Amino acid sequence: MFKQSAQHVGTCYAATYPGSIALRPRLEASLDCDVLIVGAGFSGLHTGLRLALSGKRVVLLEASRVAWAASGRNGGQALLGWSCDMPPLQKALGLDGARRLWDSMCWAAEELRALPQRHGFEVDYRVGSLWTAVLQRRVGQLREAQHEARQTWGYHGLRFIEGAELREWIDSPRYRAALYDPQGAHLDPLKLAHGLADAIEKAGGRIFEQSQVLGYEEVAGGYRARTELGEVRADVLVLACNAYIDRLDSRLSRRLLPVGSYQVATAVLDAQLARSVLPRNSCVIDNQFVPDYFRLTPDNRLLFGGGCTYLGGLPRDVPAATRPYLERVFPQLTGVDIEFGWGGHIDVTMKRTPDIGRQGQRYWLQGFSGHGVLPTLAGARAVADAILGDERLLGLYQAIGNPRFPGGAWLAAPLEAAGKAWYRLRDSV
């Protein structure tokens, strides 16, 4: 459905990456391994690293480049929770099951903080996230979320901020209140992905780029996948293709809608101006149905996003499409130079719940619905644990259940677009 490339798109992450981004070889041979992972984004990389460190012979095949798609283009916000929030998970799993998934998310937050130091790479990790309310009627939603976190999930870290104190965190007239989460964070996603890839190779795993899997089949004792120039036979197959699964498995793709998402990065701001905009350098996302999100990069650019499209394309001029929203939040940045604008596609499920499971020795991770930095790590733990013999977490994900989009993407896309327009209208009143 989407054209892939051997080059990373023009994000600020790729432009400011230290040195050149390593180009890994194509697969041009026949290999045997214990676990074949298709897709070298966050979910595939996290799964591969856990399995390689456990002694499994791991091969990752990537159609373009490591973190070429959403993993290397996202906003870099490591937020606890899933795109659907907790109510759908509690409804599907009951309180105890949802609590176990929440605990695994808290584990993922701590694990992501420790991974770079453990494996010796840098991700520009910065502590702290803000969840803000634009509308006065949604301030109560923040208070309810804080209460639920304490009483239901045993999570006491959230701090409610309002009034004059809020300006000490974010210098914008748009927001009424916020919840601060000290376990949330922001980071450079491209550095994280390539750090994980390097760690996999150090642990004995093998990664091949520009090696699109053209098809796979079940064979005696495992699976065989073929690329243009080679093939891999594996005991276990993990599909971590996300929005690009349509090229490989139509059954899984029917549970996903590829949605366009885009963002910008400004020119480097004066250090004093940057500090005044976000004095405590937390990342920010609001609680509108179509949220704005933003953060400062280490070189003092404002990275700002939130736009999305359901009909397949992206704006021709991403900076022009995004500028009104950026200046609505920060009027003091009116006319600021925007040096980078980019987009890509995310894998959205109907209920915004993660779609992680198995059939035989074929596993999959998808449906992160635009909120994947921490959920991909939590999901990878469930899949890797199951491959190693502990299926408890994976069983919870499978019990969630994700329906197919009725009529497929051709019908779902306009329906979702109409729904987005309705909720955006509600966001404004």
C-alpha positions in Angstrom: 0.0 0.0 0.0 2.8 2.4 0.9 6.0 3.0 -1.0 9.1 2.0 0.9 12.6 3.3 0.5 16.2 2.6 1.4 16.5 6.2 2.7 15.1 7.6 5.9 12.6 10.4 5.4 13.6 14.0 6.2 12.9 14.1 10.0 14.9 16.2 12.4 16.0 12.9 13.9 17.7 11.7 10.7 19.2 15.2 10.0 20.8 15.5 13.4 21.8 11.8 13.9 25.4 11.7 15.0 27.5 10.4 12.1 26.0 8.3 9.3 23.2 5.8 9.9 24.6 2.3 9.4 23.4 0.5 6.3 22.9 -3.2 7.1 23.2 -5.9 4.3 20.5 -7.4 2.2 19.6 -11.0 2.7 21.3 -12.9 -0.2 21.4 -16.4 1.2 19.4 -19.2 2.7 19.5 -19.2 6.5 18.1 -21.3 9.4 17.3 -19.7 12.8 15.2 -20.2 15.9 13.1 -17.1 15.5 12.4 -15.0 12.4 11.1 -11.5 13.0 9.6 -9.5 10.1 9.9 -5.8 10.7 12.7 -3.8 12.5 10.6 -1.2 14.2 10.2 -0.9 18.0 8.1 -4.1 18.5 10.4 -6.3 16.4 13.6 -4.8 17.9 12.5 -5.2 21.5 11.3 -8.8 20.8 14.5 -9.6 19.0 16.7 -8.2 21.8 15.0 -10.1 24.5 15.2 -13.4 22.6 18.8 -12.9 21.5 19.8 -12.2 25.1 18.1 -15.5 26.0 20.2 -17.4 23.6 17.8 -17.8 20.7 19.2 -17.6 17.1 17.3 -14.5 15.9 17.0 -13.1 12.4 15.3 -9.8 11.6 14.2 -8.9 8.1 13.3 -5.3 7.3 11.9 -4.2 4.0 13.6 -0.8 4.1 15.7 0.5 7.0 15.7 -0.1 10.7 13.0 2.2 12.1 12.2 3.5 8.6 8.5 3.8 9.4 6.6 5.0 12.6 9.3 4.0 15.0 11.8 6.4 13.5 9.3 9.2 12.8 7.2 9.5 16.0 7.0 12.2 18.6 9.4 10.5 21.0 7.0 10.6 23.9 7.2 7.6 26.2 3.9 7.8 28.0 2.5 5.1 30.3 -0.7 3.4 29.0 -2.3 2.6 25.7 -4.1 4.6 23.1 -7.4 3.2 24.3 -6.7 4.1 28.0 -7.7 1.5 30.6 -11.6 1.2 30.5 -11.6 -1.1 27.4 -8.9 -3.3 28.9 -10.8 -3.6 32.2 -14.0 -4.4 30.3 -12.3 -7.2 28.3 -10.1 -8.6 31.1 -11.7 -7.7 34.4 -9.9 -5.7 37.1 -7.3 -8.3 37.8 -6.3 -8.8 34.2 -6.2 -5.1 33.4 -4.1 -4.5 36.6 -1.6 -7.1 35.4 -1.3 -5.3 32.0 -0.9 -1.9 33.8 1.9 -3.3 36.0 3.6 -4.5 32.8 3.4 -1.0 31.5 5.0 0.4 34.6 7.7 -2.2 34.1 8.2 -1.0 30.5 8.7 2.6 31.7 11.5 1.5 34.1 13.0 -0.9 31.5 13.1 1.8 28.8 15.0 4.1 31.2 17.5 1.4 32.0 18.0 -0.1 28.5 20.3 2.5 27.0 22.7 2.6 30.0 22.7 -1.2 30.1 23.7 -1.6 26.5 25.8 1.5 26.1 23.9 3.8 23.8 22.4 7.3 24.0 18.7 8.2 23.4 18.6 11.8 24.8 16.3 10.6 27.6 14.4 13.3 29.4 12.1 12.8 32.4 8.6 14.0 32.7 5.3 14.2 30.8 2.2 16.5 31.0 -1.3 15.5 30.1 -3.2 18.8 29.7 -6.8 20.0 29.5 -7.8 22.6 27.0 -11.5 22.8 27.9 -12.7 23.6 31.4 -15.2 20.8 31.3 -12.3 18.4 30.8 -10.3 19.4 33.8 -12.5 17.0 35.7 -11.2 14.2 33.5 -7.7 14.8 34.7 -8.8 14.7 38.4 -10.7 11.5 37.7 -7.7 10.0 36.0 -5.5 10.8 39.0 -8.0 9.3 41.4 -8.4 6.2 39.3 -4.7 5.7 39.0 -4.4 5.8 42.8 -7.4 3.7 43.7 -7.6 1.2 40.9 -4.1 0.8 39.5 -2.1 1.6 42.6 -0.2 4.3 40.8 0.5 7.4 43.0 3.0 9.3 40.8 0.5 11.7 39.1 0.5 15.3 40.2 -2.4 17.7 39.5 -1.3 21.2 38.4 -3.6 24.2 37.7 -3.8 28.0 37.8 -0.7 30.1 38.0 1.5 27.1 38.7 0.8 25.7 35.3 2.8 28.6 33.7 5.8 27.2 35.6 5.6 24.1 33.4 4.2 25.4 30.1 3.9 29.0 28.9 0.7 28.8 26.9 -2.7 30.4 27.5 -4.5 27.4 25.9 -4.4 25.1 28.9 -6.5 25.0 32.1 -4.8 22.2 34.1 -2.4 19.3 33.7 -1.3 16.0 35.2 2.4 15.6 35.6 3.8 12.0 35.4 7.4 11.6 36.6 7.5 8.2 35.0 6.7 9.6 31.6 9.6 10.7 29.4 10.7 11.8 26.0 13.6 10.7 23.8 15.0 10.4 20.3 13.2 7.4 18.8 15.7 6.9 15.9 18.6 6.7 18.4 16.6 4.2 20.5 15.9 2.0 17.5 19.5 1.9 16.2 20.8 1.4 19.8 18.5 -1.7 20.1 19.6 -3.0 16.7 23.3 -2.7 17.7 22.5 -4.5 20.9 20.8 -7.3 19.0 23.8 -7.8 16.8 26.2 -7.8 19.8 24.0 -10.5 21.3 24.4 -12.7 18.2 21.3 -11.7 16.3 21.3 -10.8 12.6 19.5 -7.9 10.9 19.0 -7.6 7.2 17.7 -4.4 5.6 16.2 -3.8 2.1 15.0 -7.4 2.4 11.2 -7.3 2.0 9.5 -10.6 2.8 7.4 -11.5 -0.3 5.6 -14.3 1.4 5.8 -17.0 4.0 4.5 -20.6 4.4 4.2 -23.1 7.1 6.5 -26.1 6.7 7.3 -29.1 8.8 8.5 -27.9 12.1 8.3 -24.2 11.4 8.0 -21.5 8.7 9.8 -20.5 5.6 9.9 -16.8 4.4 11.3 -15.7 1.1 12.8 -12.4 -0.1 13.9 -11.4 -3.5 17.4 -12.8 -3.0 17.1 -15.2 -0.2 15.0 -17.2 2.3 14.9 -17.9 6.0 13.6 -21.1 7.7 12.6 -20.6 11.3 11.0 -22.6 14.1 9.0 -19.5 15.1 7.7 -16.5 13.1 7.0 -13.1 14.5 5.2 -10.5 12.4 6.0 -7.0 13.5 4.9 -5.1 10.4 2.3 -2.8 11.8 0.8 -0.5 9.1 2.6 -2.5 6.4 1.2 -5.9 7.3 -1.2 -5.7 4.3 1.7 -6.8 2.0 2.2 -10.0 3.9 -0.9 -11.1 5.8 -4.4 -10.0 4.7 -6.1 -11.6 7.7 -4.2 -9.5 10.2 -4.5 -6.4 8.1 -8.3 -6.5 8.2 -8.0 -5.5 11.9 -6.0 -2.4 11.1 -6.7 1.0 9.5 -3.5 2.8 8.3 -3.8 6.4 9.4 -1.6 9.3 8.3 0.1 11.2 11.1 2.4 14.2 10.7 4.5 16.7 12.7 7.1 19.5 12.4 10.3 20.7 14.0 11.1 24.4 14.2 14.5 25.9 13.7 16.8 26.0 16.7 15.2 28.4 19.2 17.2 30.8 21.4 18.0 29.0 24.6 16.1 31.5 26.8 13.0 31.4 24.5 13.1 27.6 24.6 13.3 27.5 28.4 10.4 30.0 28.7 8.2 27.9 26.5 8.6 24.7 28.5 10.5 25.7 31.6 10.8 22.2 33.0 11.3 20.4 29.7 8.5 18.0 30.0 6.8 16.6 26.9 3.1 17.5 26.5 0.0 16.0 25.1 -3.6 17.3 25.6 -6.8 15.4 26.2 -8.7 16.6 23.1 -10.0 13.8 20.9 -7.5 14.9 18.2 -4.6 15.9 20.5 -1.7 18.3 20.0 1.6 17.0 21.3 5.0 18.6 21.6 8.4 18.7 23.3 11.8 20.3 23.0 14.7 18.5 21.4 18.2 18.7 23.0 19.2 21.3 20.5 16.2 23.5 21.4 13.8 22.8 18.5 10.1 22.6 19.3 8.8 19.4 17.9 5.0 19.7 17.4 2.5 17.3 16.0 -1.1 16.0 16.2 -2.5 16.2 12.7 -3.8 13.0 11.2 -5.6 11.8 8.1 -7.8 8.8 7.6 -8.1 8.7 3.8 -4.5 7.6 3.0 -2.6 10.7 2.1 -0.7 13.4 3.9 -0.8 17.2 3.5 1.3 18.4 0.6 2.8 21.1 2.8 3.1 19.6 6.3 4.6 22.8 7.9 1.8 25.0 6.5 -0.9 22.5 7.7 0.6 22.4 11.2 1.6 26.0 11.8 -1.9 27.3 12.8 -2.0 24.7 15.6 1.5 25.4 16.8 0.8 29.2 16.9 -2.5 28.6 18.7 -0.6 26.9 21.5 2.3 29.3 21.5 1.4 32.7 20.1 4.9 33.9 21.1 6.2 31.6 18.3 4.1 33.2 15.6 6.2 33.2 12.4 8.9 30.9 13.8 10.9 29.2 11.1 9.9 25.5 10.6 12.8 23.5 9.2 11.4 20.0 9.1 8.0 18.6 8.4 7.3 14.9 7.9 4.6 12.2 8.2 3.9 8.5 8.0 1.3 5.9 8.8 0.3 4.4 12.1 -1.7 1.2 12.6 -5.0 1.9 14.2 -7.4 -0.8 15.5 -11.2 -0.2 15.8 -11.1 0.0 19.6 -7.6 1.5 19.7 -6.6 -1.6 21.7 -3.3 -3.4 21.0 -3.5 -6.5 18.7 -0.9 -8.9 20.0 -1.3 -12.7 19.8 -0.3 -16.0 18.4 -1.6 -18.9 16.2 0.6 -22.0 16.5 4.2 -20.7 16.4 3.2 -17.6 14.4 3.1 -14.4 16.6 2.2 -10.9 15.8 2.4 -7.4 17.4 0.4 -4.5 15.9 -2.4 -2.0 16.6 -0.5 0.5 18.8 -2.8 3.2 17.4 -0.3 6.1 17.5 0.9 5.4 21.1 3.8 2.9 20.8 7.0 3.9 22.5 6.2 2.1 25.7 3.4 -0.3 24.6 5.7 -1.9 22.0 8.2 -2.8 24.8 5.4 -4.1 27.0 4.0 -6.2 24.1 7.4 -7.4 23.1 7.9 -8.7 26.6 4.6 -10.7 26.3 5.6 -12.3 23.0 9.2 -13.0 24.0 8.1 -14.6 27.3 5.6 -16.7 25.4 8.2 -18.0 23.0 10.4 -18.8 26.0 7.5 -20.7 27.6 5.6 -18.2 29.8 2.3 -17.3 28.1 0.6 -15.4 31.0 0.9 -11.9 29.6 0.3 -12.9 26.0 -2.9 -14.7 27.1 -4.2 -11.3 28.4 -3.5 -9.6 25.1 -5.3 -12.3 23.2 -8.3 -12.1 25.4 -8.8 -8.4 24.5 -10.1 -9.3 21.0 -9.9 -6.9 18.1 -12.6 -7.0 15.5 -12.1 -6.5 11.8 -13.1 -3.2 10.3 -16.4 -3.7 8.5 -16.0 -3.4 4.8 -12.3 -3.2 5.0 -10.2 0.0 4.8 -12.1 1.4 1.8 -15.2 1.8 3.9 -13.6 2.2 7.3 -11.5 5.2 6.2 -14.3 7.6 5.3 -16.3 6.5 8.4 -13.4 7.2 10.7 -12.8 10.5 8.9 -16.4 11.5 9.5 -16.1 10.5 13.1 -12.9 12.5 13.5 -14.6 15.6 12.1 -17.5 15.2 14.6 -15.1 14.9 17.5 -13.0 17.8 16.4 -16.1 19.9 16.4 -16.8 18.7 19.9 -13.3 19.6 20.9 -14.0 23.2 19.9 -17.1 23.8 22.0 
